[in-house]
Amino acid sequence: MLEYLPSLFKRVVHLRPKMSCRACEMIVQVPMPSLPIERGRPGPNLLAHVLVSKYCDHLPLHRQSDIYAREGIDLDRLTLAGWVGVMVVLLKILSERIGAHSRHSAV
């Protein structure tokens, strides 16, 4: 039996309580986890899905936007394009490092 479950969006909330020391009056808070896009909404899995859909499945951003709208998620095409642009810059660094590593390997 083969079944298909539609995509699932979930909102992840990071709770970072502030704690203070009564003796020294210093306030301490756990730092935010690192994100691919600082102060951005997308998580790494959503960004990977957008990039795979665009470059591997050849699904244009305006169609991805329509698909997300059917799921109740309002993502404008320009927002998706901005995310793709940021990820291209980040992945270019990774690509260059992988290339440098492979060129320095002994054959």
Secondary structure, DSSP 8 states (H G I E B T S, - for coil): -----------------EEE-TTT--EEE------SSTT-S--HHHHHHHHHHHHTS---HHHHHHHHHHTT----HHHHHHHHHHHHHHHHHHHHHHHHHHHTS--
